[in-house]
């Protein structure tokens, strides 16, 4: 937390810190805006213990979405610019699922990476129809997350997706 004088502990302090960061943030400083939004998430987000089955479902979704987005990115880099929209949409959906998992309590990056790696290993032997079916289910779940997201949550998801897309399209 940010050091502030004269501010109480707990949620009130987190809210005050967020307001302080928000109001003092220059418009052109996206990093500070993201910090402010993270503070809001700490103040108001739910911090339940992560549900292992739900976290594994999300890892399966992210693994299948990652395969799909990698393929789309290769095609966009090869000159098919019309696929930028579908690539962006898929990255937004994936970011929404990752964000929900984070808000639900899975904050350990190493654990999340291990779950993703296990999901990727499981899916290596899957045929295309099975992957497509899972991707459709995951897209519906992600769309529902986005529909229920606050403006601040959607802002963060969009920023994460935009940054990921930029990195993917710059890669060789």
C-alpha positions, 0 to 999 in steps of 0.5 A: 500500500502507498504510505499516506499520513493520517489515513486509517487502516483497512478498506477505508485506507485502500479507498483513500489511497486509490482516490489519492492516486486517481485524483493526482494521476496525470491523464497521460500516465496509464501505469498510474491509472492501472495502479489506481484500478488495482487499488479499487479492486483491492478495496472492493474485489472479493477475496475468496479462496480460489476454487481449484476446479474453477481455476483448472477450467479457466486454465483449460480455456486459456490454453485453448484460447492461446492456441487459437490466438497464436494461430490468428497472430501468425496469420495477421503477421503474414498479411491477413489484417482482416483477422485483427478484429477476431484476434483482439476479441479473443484476447479480450475474452482471455483477459476477462477470464484471467482477471476473474480468476485473479479476483476470485483469489488465485494470485500465485503466478507460479500456480497459475503457470503450472495449471496452464502448463498442465492444461496445455499438456492435456490438450496436446492429444485432443482433436480439432472438434474437441478443442473447438467445442471447448473454445465455444464454451469458454467464449460464452463464459468470457462473454458472460464475465465481460457483460457483468464487468464494471467499467473499471474492470472492462478498462483493465481487460481492454488495456491488457488485451491491447498490450498482449496483441501488440506484443504478439504482432511484434513477435517474429 
